[in-house]
Amino acid sequence: MSKSLVRARPFAKKKKPLSLKRMAHKAAKKTGIPLPSFSLNLSKTTKSVLSWSAIAAILLFFTFTFLIKGILFQEKFQITSVRFSQQTLETYEDIDLFNTVYRAVKDKNFYMLIRFDKEEVLAAIQEDFPQIQDIRFQLERNQETHAEEETEESTTWLADLILWESREKNLTNQLPINLTNTGKIQERNVQSTGGWILGVDLTFVEPLLVVKLWEKKFGVRGDSLFRELEPNHALGMDTFLIDTPQYLSGITTLSGFFFEIPVSTFLKAIPLIQEKFPTMERFVYLAGSSRIAVFTNQEQVFYLNIASSELLQKQFQKYDTLKQRYPNFDQLLSVDLWALDETKVIVRKK
């Protein structure tokens, strides 16, 4: 029986696949460009120091956060009472405005309010009161204050102010203030229990026009209509006044008032009319039309159409011609400069 012989195969060394690292080294060897080294080669001591430093930084962060929370976010810094500066009261003393501000800041943290919430609060107030330009906050310690202890001297911009108390009996839409029939503050019934008070100082933007409807006045700025301006308000005191005829005495709002003639047209026409009639004492808009009446201190009335600047200039030309050629021009009671056509006027003698 023959035995089969099995020839041993020669030993063949298996080639390992090239790793990216080996491939990079081979490529660097061929090109002669050395590979950059990214090894930090940190010692055990250095690594230990870095580890403890990281732990210390984390502990400091949480300690700092805890201290900030404990100091700045105390309950005493939660806004519960509001005072308005004397300048704010003199410029625009409006109970609805003060209520709106109070509701916007109530229960907020003072530091969060001045750092993060100010713009949001300002935007919310401007929705109802576009005459508000800016708002400034200041934190003041509240001393025990009573109405009978008030003095006339002011030591800070927060002195002699209105105070809202947020105790449960006063958490209504009405402010705990006694008013006269004109809305002026008659007395302050302030009972304070200490703590902190938020001082509020409002900056107002002046209206471009003031419209008088019978005894009421309203500010106008662009498309924004201000709420009623009281006689004691400094806001709009020096702004040009548009008066209205008596047949509008029952109107209490400016809604639709500028439908025929927009505000921009008035703003263009008024300086031209002031220049042409330097003795103008009263500017009356005949609402519902494009006509106005100019009353001068010579007891004369001139009616004009202000629909456009071009139309107004044509009427100025007729006015100049009439003034130069009409005898006893000063004796005229009224002149309608646009009643018929571009060449004629209607005059009425005294």
C-alpha positions as CSV (number, residue, x, y, z in Angstrom):
1,M,0.0,0.0,0.0
2,S,1.6,3.2,-1.1
3,K,1.5,6.2,0.9
4,S,0.7,9.5,-0.7
5,L,3.2,12.1,-0.2
6,V,2.0,15.6,0.7
7,R,4.4,18.3,-0.2
8,A,4.5,21.0,2.3
9,R,3.7,24.4,0.9
10,P,6.4,27.1,1.5
11,F,5.5,29.5,4.3
12,A,4.0,32.7,2.9
13,K,3.9,35.8,5.1
14,K,0.6,37.6,4.9
15,K,0.7,41.2,4.1
16,K,-1.2,43.5,6.4
17,P,-3.4,46.1,4.8
18,L,-2.0,49.5,4.8
19,S,-3.5,51.8,7.4
20,L,-4.1,55.5,6.7
21,K,-1.2,56.3,9.0
22,R,1.2,54.0,7.2
23,M,0.1,55.3,3.8
24,A,0.7,58.8,5.0
25,H,4.1,58.0,6.3
26,K,5.0,56.3,2.9
27,A,3.8,59.3,1.0
28,A,5.8,61.6,3.2
29,K,8.9,59.5,2.7
30,K,8.6,59.6,-1.0
31,T,7.8,63.3,-1.2
32,G,10.3,64.4,1.5
33,I,7.6,66.4,3.3
34,P,7.5,65.7,7.0
35,L,4.2,64.9,8.6
36,P,3.0,67.4,11.3
37,S,2.9,66.0,14.8
38,F,-0.4,66.3,16.8
39,S,0.7,64.6,19.9
40,L,0.6,66.7,23.0
41,N,2.9,64.4,24.9
42,L,1.4,65.6,28.2
43,S,2.8,64.3,31.4
44,K,0.6,62.7,34.0
45,T,1.1,65.7,36.3
46,T,0.0,68.1,33.6
47,K,-3.1,66.0,32.8
48,S,-3.9,66.0,36.5
49,V,-3.6,69.7,36.8
50,L,-5.9,70.2,33.8
51,S,-8.5,67.8,35.2
52,W,-8.6,69.6,38.6
53,S,-8.7,73.0,36.8
54,A,-11.8,71.9,34.8
55,I,-13.5,70.7,38.0
56,A,-12.7,74.0,39.7
57,A,-14.1,76.0,36.8
58,I,-17.3,74.0,36.9
59,L,-17.6,74.5,40.7
60,L,-16.9,78.2,40.3
61,F,-19.6,78.5,37.6
62,F,-22.3,76.8,39.7
63,T,-21.2,78.8,42.8
64,F,-21.4,82.1,40.8
65,T,-24.8,81.1,39.4
66,F,-26.1,80.3,42.9
67,L,-24.8,83.6,44.3
68,I,-26.3,85.6,41.4
69,K,-29.7,83.8,41.9
70,G,-29.5,84.3,45.6
71,I,-28.7,88.0,45.3
72,L,-30.4,89.3,42.2
73,F,-33.5,87.1,42.1
74,Q,-34.7,87.7,45.6
75,E,-38.4,88.2,46.1
76,K,-37.8,91.8,47.2
77,F,-36.6,92.6,43.6
78,Q,-39.9,91.5,42.2
79,I,-41.8,94.5,41.0
80,T,-44.9,95.2,43.0
81,S,-45.0,99.0,43.1
82,V,-44.4,101.7,40.5
83,R,-43.7,105.4,40.7
84,F,-43.7,107.8,37.7
85,S,-41.3,110.7,37.5
86,Q,-42.6,114.3,37.9
87,Q,-41.6,115.0,34.3
88,T,-43.8,112.2,33.1
89,L,-46.7,113.5,35.1
90,E,-46.3,117.0,33.7
91,T,-45.9,115.9,30.1
92,Y,-48.7,113.4,29.8
93,E,-50.7,112.5,32.9
94,D,-53.0,109.7,31.7
95,I,-54.4,107.0,34.0
96,D,-54.8,104.5,31.1
97,L,-51.2,104.9,30.2
98,F,-50.1,104.4,33.8
99,N,-52.2,101.3,34.1
100,T,-50.7,99.9,30.9
101,V,-47.2,100.4,32.2
102,Y,-48.0,98.9,35.5
103,R,-49.5,95.8,34.0
104,A,-46.5,95.4,31.7
105,V,-43.9,95.4,34.5
106,K,-45.8,93.9,37.4
107,D,-44.2,90.8,38.9
108,K,-41.1,91.0,36.8
109,N,-37.6,90.8,38.3
110,F,-36.0,94.2,38.1
111,Y,-32.7,93.0,36.8
112,M,-34.3,90.8,34.1
113,L,-36.5,93.8,33.2
114,I,-33.6,96.3,32.5
115,R,-31.4,93.7,30.8
116,F,-33.7,91.6,28.7
117,D,-37.4,92.7,28.9
118,K,-37.2,96.4,28.4
119,E,-37.7,96.4,24.6
120,E,-40.6,93.9,24.9
121,V,-42.3,96.1,27.5
122,L,-41.8,99.3,25.5
123,A,-43.3,97.7,22.3
124,A,-46.4,96.5,24.3
125,I,-46.9,100.1,25.6
126,Q,-46.4,101.7,22.2
127,E,-49.2,99.6,20.7
128,D,-51.7,101.7,22.6
129,F,-49.6,104.8,23.1
130,P,-47.5,105.6,20.0
131,Q,-46.4,108.9,21.6
132,I,-44.1,106.9,23.9
133,Q,-40.5,107.1,22.6
134,D,-38.5,105.5,25.3
135,I,-38.8,104.2,28.9
136,R,-36.3,104.3,31.7
137,F,-36.3,102.3,34.9
138,Q,-34.6,102.9,38.2
139,L,-34.8,100.9,41.4
140,E,-35.3,102.9,44.6
141,R,-35.7,101.8,48.2
142,N,-39.2,102.5,49.4
143,Q,-39.4,104.4,52.6
144,E,-42.5,104.5,54.8
145,T,-44.6,107.1,53.0
146,H,-47.9,108.6,53.8
147,A,-50.0,111.2,52.0
148,E,-50.0,113.6,54.9
149,E,-46.2,113.6,55.1
150,E,-45.6,114.7,51.5
151,T,-43.4,117.7,51.0
152,E,-43.1,120.1,48.1
153,E,-39.3,119.7,47.8
154,S,-38.0,117.1,45.4
155,T,-34.7,115.4,46.1
156,T,-34.7,112.9,43.2
157,W,-36.5,112.5,39.9
158,L,-38.7,110.0,41.7
159,A,-39.9,112.5,44.4
160,D,-43.5,113.7,44.6
161,L,-44.8,110.8,42.5
162,I,-47.8,108.5,42.1
163,L,-47.4,105.2,43.8
164,W,-49.2,102.0,42.9
165,E,-49.4,99.4,45.6
166,S,-49.9,95.8,44.4
167,R,-51.6,94.4,47.4
168,E,-54.6,92.2,46.8
169,K,-57.2,94.9,47.6
170,N,-55.7,97.1,44.8
171,L,-55.2,94.5,42.1
172,T,-57.9,95.8,39.9
173,N,-58.0,97.7,36.6
174,Q,-58.4,100.9,38.6
175,L,-55.6,102.7,40.3
176,P,-55.9,103.6,44.0
177,I,-55.8,107.3,43.3
178,N,-58.4,110.0,44.0
179,L,-59.0,112.3,41.0
180,T,-60.7,115.7,40.5
181,N,-63.3,116.2,37.8
182,T,-60.5,117.3,35.4
183,G,-58.4,114.1,36.1
184,K,-55.8,116.0,38.1
185,I,-54.4,114.1,41.0
186,Q,-56.1,115.4,44.2
187,E,-54.4,113.3,46.8
188,R,-52.3,110.2,47.2
189,N,-53.3,107.5,49.5
190,V,-49.9,105.8,49.8
191,Q,-49.4,103.1,52.5
192,S,-46.0,101.5,51.9
193,T,-44.5,98.5,53.7
194,G,-40.9,99.1,52.7
195,G,-38.9,97.1,50.1
196,W,-38.1,98.4,46.6
197,I,-40.1,100.5,44.2
198,L,-39.7,100.7,40.4
199,G,-39.2,104.3,39.2
200,V,-40.5,104.9,35.7
201,D,-39.5,107.8,33.5
202,L,-41.2,108.0,30.1
203,T,-39.8,109.9,27.1
204,F,-42.5,111.2,24.7
205,V,-42.4,112.1,21.0
206,E,-44.1,115.3,20.1
207,P,-47.1,115.1,17.8
208,L,-46.7,116.7,14.4
209,L,-50.2,118.1,14.5
210,V,-52.9,118.6,17.1
211,V,-56.5,118.4,16.1
212,K,-59.2,120.2,18.2
213,L,-62.6,118.7,18.2
214,W,-64.8,121.1,20.1
215,E,-63.1,121.0,23.6
216,K,-61.1,117.9,23.0
217,K,-57.5,117.8,21.5
218,F,-55.8,114.9,19.8
219,G,-52.2,114.5,18.8
220,V,-51.3,113.2,15.3
221,R,-48.0,111.8,14.1
222,G,-47.9,110.1,10.7
223,D,-50.5,107.3,10.7
224,S,-50.5,107.3,14.5
225,L,-53.3,109.0,16.4
226,F,-52.6,109.9,20.0
227,R,-55.2,109.7,22.7
228,E,-56.9,112.8,24.0
229,L,-54.5,115.5,25.3
230,E,-55.7,117.2,28.4
231,P,-55.3,121.0,28.9
232,N,-52.7,120.3,31.6
233,H,-50.6,118.1,29.4
234,A,-47.3,119.7,28.2
235,L,-47.3,117.2,25.3
236,G,-48.4,119.0,22.1
237,M,-48.5,122.4,23.8
238,D,-46.4,124.1,21.1
239,T,-47.6,122.0,18.1
240,F,-49.5,123.5,15.2
241,L,-53.3,123.3,16.0
242,I,-55.9,122.3,13.4
243,D,-59.3,123.6,14.5
244,T,-62.6,122.3,13.4
245,P,-66.1,123.9,12.9
246,Q,-68.8,123.6,15.4
247,Y,-70.8,121.1,13.4
248,L,-68.2,118.5,14.6
249,S,-68.9,119.2,18.2
250,G,-70.4,115.7,18.7
251,I,-67.4,113.9,17.3
252,T,-65.2,112.3,20.0
253,T,-62.6,110.5,17.8
254,L,-60.4,111.2,14.8
255,S,-61.4,107.9,13.1
256,G,-61.8,108.8,9.4
257,F,-60.9,112.4,10.0
258,F,-58.0,112.3,7.4
259,F,-59.8,110.3,4.8
260,E,-60.2,113.1,2.3
261,I,-56.9,114.9,3.0
262,P,-54.1,112.7,4.5
263,V,-51.7,114.0,7.2
264,S,-48.8,114.3,4.8
265,T,-50.8,116.8,2.7
266,F,-51.4,119.0,5.8
267,L,-47.8,118.9,6.7
268,K,-46.8,120.2,3.2
269,A,-49.5,122.8,3.0
270,I,-49.2,124.4,6.5
271,P,-45.7,125.9,6.1
272,L,-46.8,127.4,2.8
273,I,-49.9,128.9,4.3
274,Q,-48.0,130.3,7.3
275,E,-45.6,132.0,4.9
276,K,-48.4,133.5,2.8
277,F,-50.6,134.5,5.8
278,P,-48.1,135.6,8.5
279,T,-51.0,137.1,10.6
280,M,-52.9,133.8,10.7
281,E,-54.5,133.2,14.1
282,R,-56.7,130.2,13.4
283,F,-56.5,127.3,10.9
284,V,-59.9,125.5,10.5
285,Y,-60.2,122.3,8.5
286,L,-63.7,121.8,7.0
287,A,-63.7,118.1,7.6
288,G,-65.1,115.9,4.8
289,S,-63.7,118.2,2.1
290,S,-60.3,119.4,0.9
291,R,-60.9,123.0,2.1
292,I,-59.6,125.0,5.0
293,A,-60.4,128.5,6.4
294,V,-57.6,130.8,7.5
295,F,-58.6,133.4,10.1
296,T,-56.2,136.4,10.3
297,N,-55.9,139.0,13.1
298,Q,-57.3,141.6,10.6
299,E,-60.7,139.8,11.1
300,Q,-60.5,138.3,7.6
301,V,-61.2,134.8,6.5
302,F,-59.6,133.1,3.4
303,Y,-60.9,129.8,2.1
304,L,-58.5,127.6,0.3
305,N,-58.4,124.1,-1.3
306,I,-55.3,122.2,-0.1
307,A,-55.7,119.1,-2.2
308,S,-52.3,119.6,-3.8
309,S,-49.3,122.0,-3.6
310,E,-49.9,123.0,-7.3
311,L,-53.5,123.9,-6.6
312,L,-52.5,125.9,-3.5
313,Q,-49.9,127.9,-5.5
314,K,-52.6,128.9,-8.0
315,Q,-54.7,130.2,-5.2
316,F,-51.8,132.2,-3.8
317,Q,-51.4,133.8,-7.2
318,K,-55.1,134.9,-7.1
319,Y,-54.6,136.2,-3.6
320,D,-51.6,138.3,-4.6
321,T,-53.5,139.7,-7.7
322,L,-56.6,140.5,-5.6
323,K,-54.5,142.2,-2.9
324,Q,-52.7,144.3,-5.4
325,R,-55.7,145.3,-7.6
326,Y,-58.8,145.2,-5.5
327,P,-59.6,148.6,-3.9
328,N,-60.1,148.5,-0.1
329,F,-58.7,145.0,0.1
330,D,-58.4,145.4,3.9
331,Q,-62.2,146.0,4.1
332,L,-63.0,142.5,2.8
333,L,-64.6,140.2,5.4
334,S,-63.9,136.9,3.6
335,V,-62.4,135.7,0.3
336,D,-63.1,132.3,-1.2
337,L,-60.1,131.6,-3.4
338,W,-61.3,128.4,-5.0
339,A,-65.1,128.6,-5.2
340,L,-65.6,129.0,-8.9
341,D,-62.6,128.4,-11.1
342,E,-58.9,129.2,-11.5
343,T,-59.6,132.9,-12.5
344,K,-62.4,133.9,-10.2
345,V,-62.9,134.5,-6.5
346,I,-65.9,135.2,-4.2
347,V,-65.5,138.1,-1.8
348,R,-67.6,139.4,1.0
349,K,-67.4,142.9,2.3
350,K,-67.6,143.9,6.0
